[in-house]
Amino acid sequence: MPHVITQSCCSDGSCVYACPVNCIHPSPDEPGFATAEMLYIDPVACVDCGACVSACPVGAIAPDTKLTDKQLPFIELNAAFYPERPAGVKLPPTSKLAPVLPAPELRRGGAHLTVAVVGSGPAGMYAADELLTQKGVRVNVFDRLPTPFGLVRAGVAPDHQHTKGVTRLFEKMSKHPRFTFYLNVEVGNHISHAELLRHHHAVLYTVGAPNDRRLDIPGMELPGTGTATETVAWINGHPDFAGLDVDLSQQRVVIVGNGNVALDVARILTADPDDLARTDISDTALRALRSSAVREVVIAARRRPADSAFTLPELIGLTSTAEVVLDADDHDLVQQDLGNATDPVAKAKLEILAKLPIASDIGERPRIRLAYRLTPHRVLGADRVSGAEFRRTGTDETVRIEAGLLLTSIGYRGAPIADLPFDESAAVVPNREGRVVDPRTGDPVAGAYVAGWIKRGPTGFIGTNKSCSMQTVAHLVDDFNAGLLTDPVDRPSALDRMVRTRAPDVVDAAGWRAIDAAETARGAADGRSRAKFTDVEDMVAVAATAPRPTLPRRLLAGLLR
């Protein structure tokens, strides 16, 4: 009865560390880890101890006998990752994880390391967790929103509740006595980088890649155009996008780009609203979907089926829950690519695509149509989007698709951070393994570090940020041990007073837990996981109801130093 990793795998890698027989790959120290679409359990080497099940933060691992019908394809998917071998023959261990990725260790006797982490998404929370494994480390996490956890809260589709389960791990670490939340505080506005360095040895930025790459074609300024990322944020109730104009009054939506986010949006727009009503989808989005006229979402890709950007686990999940079709010409392309496929993952995707039905007339049930070799040329419409015009990639053939909503999903860009260098072409902060460097001299910028997408670009999955943050934290601790970081000049209580003076509506951990409890209670009344607040003022008002200690926790900690 081997265990199996399923669709909600986040590539966190906790299972790798927990496995006593080294049967889960690729591991964080192996070359394929950063690009792997998920992790895989070797069915021959697995000893069914269940250690990985306990370690997995998103509930992605189960015995093969307890999988649902929709999860059964993952048995073969896990096994296919490993080469064929005689029955019962196990692969020799290849991971050198323990010596390659050692835990950071403070070696300055009696010294205390204090770090500001800017951004409370996965990269920031994994970094905080790694830092707090050491005695004598204090971590203050800043976020401009009143709610933490970044894209896990606002970017993961609401029907992927297992994936959002990683927040349970983040919640646990936020209760650490040497951890402090400063939410609803914007670094660069309420407090500067230089001021953070006055109160911390180092500042670690984990602000992600907040901007969408824009499609530069005529008509993108028309109402009815947008991005898939913004739409997911609207679906999830992100306060910045709560008022987004998402017109679902037409029969067809076109999404340009076919990565996982495009699949997420297409799946939600064609899902049964009654199923979504059990999730944490925003009330606004749920109401819009209940009255939606959308019957088809076209996912348009520039390249061929073999080059599909979505991952194999997401394709398996999509085809098991939604009606997915291909045009006859695209079905022929799939067959051609399948005959030439050599990469096992690409081949597995093509085998699934080859089984999809050929599109007929649109029916009552909403469907998703995958379309290939379509290069966007212009948006059609006078006062509002009425469709999109494409060129058949590599030819002059024109293809027009009528649609009332056009969304792009073609990637992300990092944004400049005040007082730090920025690489405009790569859209990241220039760095060497997390140490920010001056691009003119190549020298490290003292006390400044990055992790996550602002460090490496928009690659990997939620859990990829764990190994990324571990690498940065290891270098930060090395610099502290070497005496390269300047000691803070003010006591922790001074930081707390300054933040609360400049940002009176600051939300701390107690305030966030009050918001969390209120959202959960609101959702429970309707059988939902939570009903989110989408207005910042409402969040702040609820946070203010949290019980307060006589003295701020950070002040108490400072007095006990």
C-alpha positions in Angstrom: 0.0 0.0 0.0 2.4 2.8 -1.1 1.5 6.4 -0.5 0.7 8.7 -3.4 1.2 12.5 -3.9 -1.9 14.1 -5.5 -2.9 17.3 -7.3 -2.7 19.7 -4.3 1.1 19.1 -4.0 2.7 22.5 -3.3 6.4 21.3 -3.6 7.0 22.4 0.0 9.5 19.6 0.4 8.5 18.9 4.1 7.7 15.3 3.0 11.2 14.9 1.7 12.7 15.8 5.0 10.3 13.6 6.9 10.7 10.5 4.7 13.1 8.0 6.5 13.9 6.0 3.3 14.5 8.9 0.9 11.8 7.8 -1.6 10.4 11.2 -2.5 11.9 13.1 -5.4 13.1 15.5 -6.7 14.4 16.8 -3.4 15.4 20.5 -2.8 19.0 19.7 -3.4 18.4 17.9 -6.7 18.6 19.7 -10.1 15.0 19.1 -11.1 13.4 20.4 -7.9 12.9 24.1 -9.0 11.1 23.1 -12.2 9.3 19.9 -11.2 5.5 20.2 -11.5 5.1 18.2 -8.3 6.9 15.8 -6.1 6.7 12.0 -6.6 6.8 9.0 -4.2 8.6 5.9 -5.4 6.1 3.1 -5.0 8.8 0.4 -4.6 10.9 2.2 -2.0 7.9 3.5 0.1 7.6 1.7 3.4 4.1 3.1 4.2 5.2 4.7 7.5 3.0 7.7 6.9 5.7 10.2 8.0 5.1 12.2 4.8 1.3 12.4 5.4 1.9 14.1 8.8 4.5 16.5 7.3 2.5 17.6 4.2 1.0 21.0 4.9 -1.7 20.7 2.2 -3.0 17.2 2.7 -1.7 16.0 -0.7 -0.5 12.6 0.3 -2.7 9.5 0.9 -2.4 5.7 0.7 -3.2 4.4 -2.7 -6.2 2.5 -1.3 -7.8 5.7 0.0 -7.8 7.8 -3.2 -10.9 9.1 -4.7 -11.8 8.1 -8.3 -10.5 11.5 -9.5 -7.2 10.9 -7.7 -6.5 7.5 -9.2 -4.4 8.8 -12.1 -1.9 10.0 -9.6 -0.9 6.4 -8.8 0.5 5.9 -12.3 1.9 9.5 -12.3 4.0 8.9 -9.2 5.3 5.6 -10.5 6.0 7.0 -14.0 8.5 9.4 -12.5 10.9 6.6 -11.7 12.7 4.4 -14.3 11.6 0.8 -15.0 13.5 -1.8 -13.0 13.1 -5.4 -12.1 10.4 -6.2 -9.6 11.3 -5.3 -6.0 14.6 -3.5 -6.9 14.9 -0.2 -5.2 16.7 2.8 -6.4 19.8 3.8 -4.4 19.4 7.1 -2.4 20.6 10.1 -4.4 19.8 13.0 -2.1 22.5 14.6 0.0 20.0 16.9 1.6 21.4 16.9 5.1 24.9 18.2 4.3 23.8 20.4 1.4 21.1 22.3 3.2 22.1 22.6 6.8 20.0 24.6 9.2 21.5 28.1 9.9 23.2 28.3 13.3 23.9 31.5 15.3 27.5 31.4 16.5 27.8 34.8 18.1 27.5 33.9 21.8 24.8 35.8 23.6 23.9 37.8 20.5 20.3 38.4 19.4 19.4 38.6 15.7 16.4 40.7 14.8 15.1 40.6 11.2 12.3 42.5 9.4 10.5 40.4 6.8 8.5 42.5 4.3 5.7 40.4 2.9 3.7 37.8 4.6 3.1 35.4 1.7 4.7 31.9 1.5 8.3 33.1 1.0 8.0 35.5 4.0 6.4 33.0 6.3 8.9 30.2 5.3 11.7 32.6 6.0 10.3 33.5 9.4 9.9 29.8 10.2 13.5 29.1 9.3 14.8 32.1 11.3 12.9 31.1 14.3 14.5 27.6 14.5 17.3 29.5 16.2 17.3 30.7 19.8 17.8 34.4 20.1 16.2 35.4 16.8 13.3 37.8 16.6 11.2 38.3 13.5 8.8 41.2 12.6 6.7 40.6 9.6 5.2 43.6 7.7 2.4 43.5 5.2 0.5 46.4 3.6 -2.8 44.5 3.9 -4.7 43.8 7.2 -4.7 40.1 6.4 -1.6 37.9 5.9 -0.5 35.0 3.7 -0.4 36.8 0.3 -1.2 34.6 -2.7 -2.4 31.7 -0.6 -5.3 33.8 0.5 -5.8 35.9 -2.6 -4.2 33.9 -5.5 -5.1 30.2 -4.9 -8.5 29.4 -6.5 -11.2 28.9 -3.9 -12.0 25.4 -5.1 -8.4 24.4 -4.1 -9.0 24.4 -0.4 -6.5 21.7 0.2 -3.7 23.9 -1.2 -4.8 26.8 1.1 -4.3 24.4 4.0 -0.7 25.5 4.1 -1.9 28.5 6.1 -2.3 26.2 9.1 1.5 25.9 9.2 1.8 29.7 8.9 -0.7 30.2 11.7 1.3 28.0 13.9 4.5 29.9 13.4 2.7 33.3 13.8 2.1 32.3 17.5 5.8 32.0 18.2 6.7 34.3 21.2 9.5 35.9 19.1 7.3 36.6 16.1 5.3 39.8 15.6 2.9 40.8 12.8 2.7 44.4 11.6 -0.2 44.2 9.2 -1.8 47.1 7.4 1.6 48.8 7.4 3.2 49.7 4.1 7.0 49.7 3.9 8.0 52.7 1.8 5.1 54.7 3.1 4.6 54.3 6.8 8.2 53.2 7.4 11.3 53.4 5.2 14.0 50.8 4.5 16.5 52.9 6.4 14.2 53.1 9.4 13.7 49.3 9.4 17.5 48.9 9.5 17.7 51.2 12.6 15.5 48.6 14.4 16.8 45.4 12.8 20.0 43.7 11.8 18.6 42.9 8.3 15.5 43.4 6.2 14.3 40.5 4.0 11.9 41.4 1.2 9.5 38.7 0.0 7.1 41.0 -1.9 6.6 38.7 -4.9 5.9 39.9 -8.4 2.7 42.0 -8.1 2.4 43.2 -11.7 1.0 41.3 -14.7 2.9 41.3 -17.9 0.7 43.3 -20.3 -0.3 42.3 -23.8 0.7 45.1 -26.2 -1.9 44.9 -28.9 -4.5 47.5 -30.1 -7.7 47.5 -28.1 -6.4 46.4 -24.7 -7.6 49.7 -23.2 -11.3 48.8 -23.9 -13.7 48.0 -21.1 -14.0 44.2 -20.9 -10.3 43.5 -21.0 -8.3 42.5 -17.9 -6.0 39.9 -16.5 -6.5 36.5 -15.1 -4.5 37.4 -12.0 -6.8 40.3 -11.2 -9.8 38.1 -11.8 -8.5 35.5 -9.4 -8.0 38.2 -6.8 -11.6 39.4 -7.4 -12.9 35.9 -7.0 -10.9 35.6 -3.8 -12.1 38.9 -2.3 -8.8 40.8 -2.4 -9.7 44.4 -1.2 -7.8 46.0 -4.1 -10.0 44.2 -6.7 -13.3 43.9 -4.9 -14.8 46.4 -7.3 -13.3 44.9 -10.5 -15.6 45.0 -13.6 -16.0 41.4 -14.6 -18.6 41.2 -17.2 -20.2 37.7 -17.3 -23.2 38.7 -19.3 -21.9 37.3 -22.6 -21.8 33.7 -23.8 -18.0 33.5 -24.3 -14.8 34.5 -22.4 -11.3 34.4 -24.0 -8.2 33.9 -21.9 -4.8 34.5 -23.6 -2.2 32.2 -22.2 -2.6 28.6 -20.9 -0.7 28.4 -17.6 -2.2 27.2 -14.3 -3.8 30.6 -13.5 -5.6 30.5 -16.9 -7.0 27.1 -16.0 -8.0 28.3 -12.5 -10.1 31.2 -14.0 -11.6 29.0 -16.7 -12.5 26.3 -14.2 -14.2 28.8 -11.8 -16.1 30.6 -14.5 -17.6 27.3 -15.7 -18.1 25.6 -12.3 -21.4 25.0 -10.6 -22.0 28.0 -8.2 -23.5 25.6 -5.7 -20.2 23.8 -5.4 -18.3 27.1 -5.1 -20.7 28.2 -2.4 -19.0 25.8 0.0 -15.6 27.5 -0.4 -14.2 30.9 0.6 -15.1 32.6 -2.7 -16.1 36.2 -2.3 -19.8 37.0 -2.0 -19.5 39.4 -4.9 -18.0 36.8 -7.2 -20.5 34.1 -6.2 -23.4 36.4 -6.9 -22.0 37.2 -10.4 -21.4 33.5 -11.2 -25.0 32.6 -10.2 -26.3 35.0 -12.8 -23.5 34.3 -15.4 -24.4 33.9 -19.0 -21.0 32.4 -19.8 -21.2 29.0 -21.7 -17.7 28.7 -23.0 -14.2 29.8 -21.9 -11.6 29.7 -24.7 -8.0 29.3 -23.5 -5.9 30.5 -26.4 -2.2 29.6 -26.6 0.4 30.9 -29.1 2.2 27.6 -29.4 1.4 23.9 -30.0 -0.1 21.4 -27.5 3.3 20.0 -26.7 4.3 23.4 -25.3 1.3 23.8 -23.0 2.3 25.8 -19.9 -0.2 24.2 -17.5 1.1 21.5 -15.3 0.2 17.8 -15.6 -1.5 17.7 -12.1 -3.7 20.7 -13.0 -4.7 19.2 -16.3 -5.7 16.0 -14.5 -7.7 18.0 -12.0 -9.3 20.1 -14.7 -10.4 17.2 -17.0 -11.8 15.3 -14.0 -14.1 18.2 -12.9 -14.9 20.2 -16.0 -16.1 19.7 -19.6 -13.0 20.3 -21.7 -13.0 20.1 -25.5 -10.8 20.7 -28.6 -11.5 21.8 -32.1 -10.9 19.2 -34.8 -7.7 21.0 -36.0 -6.3 21.2 -32.5 -7.1 17.6 -32.0 -5.0 16.8 -35.1 -2.1 18.9 -33.6 -2.3 16.9 -30.4 -1.9 13.7 -32.4 1.0 15.1 -34.3 2.8 16.2 -31.2 2.1 12.9 -29.4 3.8 11.0 -32.2 7.0 13.1 -31.7 6.9 13.4 -27.9 10.0 12.3 -26.0 9.6 14.1 -22.7 7.6 11.9 -20.3 5.6 14.8 -18.7 4.8 16.4 -22.1 3.8 13.0 -23.4 1.5 12.4 -20.4 -0.2 15.8 -21.0 -0.7 15.0 -24.7 -2.2 11.6 -23.9 -4.8 13.3 -21.8 -5.5 15.9 -24.5 -5.8 13.2 -27.1 -8.8 11.8 -25.2 -10.7 15.1 -25.1 -13.9 15.3 -27.2 -14.1 17.4 -30.3 -16.0 20.6 -29.8 -19.6 20.8 -31.1 -22.2 23.5 -30.7 -22.2 25.2 -27.3 -24.8 23.6 -25.0 -26.4 24.5 -21.7 -23.5 23.3 -19.6 -20.5 25.7 -19.5 -17.4 24.3 -21.1 -13.7 25.0 -21.6 -12.1 24.9 -25.1 -8.4 24.7 -25.4 -7.1 26.4 -28.6 -3.6 26.4 -30.0 -1.4 28.3 -32.4 -3.3 31.6 -31.9 -1.1 34.8 -31.6 -3.1 37.8 -30.4 -3.3 40.6 -33.0 -6.0 43.0 -31.8 -9.0 43.4 -29.5 -12.3 43.8 -31.3 -15.0 46.3 -30.2 -15.9 50.0 -30.3 -17.0 51.0 -26.8 -16.5 47.6 -25.2 -14.8 44.2 -26.1 -16.8 42.2 -28.6 -14.0 39.7 -29.5 -10.4 39.1 -30.3 -8.5 38.7 -33.6 -5.6 36.3 -33.8 -3.1 35.3 -36.4 -2.5 31.6 -36.8 1.0 31.4 -35.3 3.6 31.3 -38.1 1.0 32.2 -40.8 -1.0 35.2 -42.1 -4.3 33.4 -41.4 -6.8 35.4 -39.4 -8.9 33.9 -36.7 -11.7 35.8 -34.9 -13.4 34.7 -31.7 -16.4 36.6 -30.4 -16.3 37.2 -26.7 -17.6 39.7 -24.1 -14.6 39.4 -21.8 -10.9 39.1 -22.7 -8.4 38.2 -20.0 -4.6 37.8 -20.4 -2.5 35.3 -18.4 1.0 35.8 -19.8 3.1 36.1 -16.7 4.2 38.4 -13.9 6.7 41.2 -13.2 8.3 42.3 -10.0 8.0 45.9 -9.0 10.9 48.2 -7.8 11.4 48.5 -4.1 12.3 51.9 -2.6 15.9 52.3 -1.8 17.0 49.0 -3.4 18.5 48.4 -6.9 16.2 46.9 -9.5 16.8 44.9 -12.7 14.2 46.2 -15.2 14.8 43.5 -17.8 14.5 40.6 -15.4 12.1 42.5 -13.1 13.8 41.3 -9.9 16.0 42.8 -7.3 19.6 41.9 -8.3 21.0 39.4 -5.9 23.3 36.5 -5.3 21.4 33.7 -3.7 19.3 36.2 -1.8 22.0 38.7 -0.9 21.0 42.0 -2.6 23.9 43.3 -4.7 24.7 46.7 -6.2 24.6 46.0 -10.0 27.3 48.7 -10.6 29.9 47.2 -8.3 28.7 43.7 -7.6 29.1 44.4 -3.8 26.4 43.2 -1.4 24.0 45.9 -0.1 24.5 45.7 3.7 21.5 44.3 5.6 19.2 43.8 2.5 18.0 40.4 1.4 15.3 38.9 -0.9 13.4 35.6 -1.3 10.6 34.4 -3.4 9.6 35.8 -6.8 11.3 39.2 -6.2 14.5 37.1 -5.9 14.2 34.5 -8.6 11.4 35.7 -10.8 7.9 34.1 -11.1 8.9 30.5 -11.1 8.0 27.5 -9.0 5.1 26.8 -6.7 4.0 27.7 -3.2 6.4 25.2 -1.6 9.3 26.2 -3.8 9.6 29.3 -1.6 10.6 27.1 1.3 14.0 26.1 -0.2 14.4 29.5 -1.7 13.9 31.2 1.7 16.2 28.6 3.4 19.0 29.6 1.0 18.5 33.3 1.7 18.3 32.8 5.5 21.4 30.7 5.5 23.4 33.6 3.9 21.8 36.1 6.3 22.8 34.1 9.3 26.3 33.7 7.9 26.6 37.4 7.5 25.4 38.0 11.1 28.0 35.4 12.4 30.7 37.2 10.4 29.8 40.5 12.0 28.7 42.1 8.7 25.3 43.3 10.0 24.9 46.5 12.0 23.3 46.1 15.4 19.9 47.9 15.8 20.2 51.3 17.5 16.8 51.3 19.1 14.9 49.0 21.4 12.0 46.9 20.1 9.5 49.2 22.0 10.6 52.2 19.9 9.7 50.4 16.7 6.3 49.5 18.1 5.6 53.1 19.1 6.8 54.5 15.8 4.6 52.1 13.7 1.5 52.7 15.8 2.0 56.4 15.6 2.4 56.4 11.8 -0.1 53.6 11.1 -2.8 53.8 13.8 -4.8 51.1 12.1 -2.0 48.6 12.4 -3.2 45.0 12.7 -1.2 42.7 14.9 -1.5 38.9 15.3 -4.4 39.2 17.7 -6.2 41.5 15.3 -5.7 39.1 12.5 -7.0 36.2 14.5 -10.1 38.3 15.3 -10.6 38.8 11.5 -10.0 35.2 10.9 -12.5 34.1 13.6 -15.2 36.5 12.3 -14.8 35.3 8.7 -14.9 31.7 9.8 -18.1 32.3 11.8 -19.7 34.2 9.0 -19.0 31.3 6.6 -20.1 28.6 9.0 -23.6 30.1 9.1 -23.9 29.2 5.4 -21.9 25.9 5.4 -18.8 27.6 4.0 -15.1 27.5 5.0 -15.2 31.3 5.5 -16.9 34.5 4.3 -14.2 37.0 3.7 -14.3 40.7 4.4 -13.3 42.6 1.2 -13.2 46.1 2.7 -10.1 47.3 4.6 -12.1 49.4 7.0 -14.3 46.4 7.9 -11.2 44.4 8.6 -9.6 47.1 10.8 -12.9 47.5 12.7 -13.0 43.7 13.5 -9.3 43.6 14.4 -9.9 46.4 16.9 -12.3 44.1 18.9 -9.4 41.7 19.7 -8.6 41.6 23.5 -5.4 43.4 24.3 -2.7 42.7 27.0 -1.9 45.4 29.5 1.4 46.0 27.6 2.2 45.3 24.0 3.8 41.9 23.6 6.9 43.4 21.9 7.3 45.8 24.8 7.0 42.9 27.2 9.6 41.0 25.2 11.9 44.0 25.2 11.6 44.4 29.0 12.6 40.8 29.4 15.8 41.1 27.3 
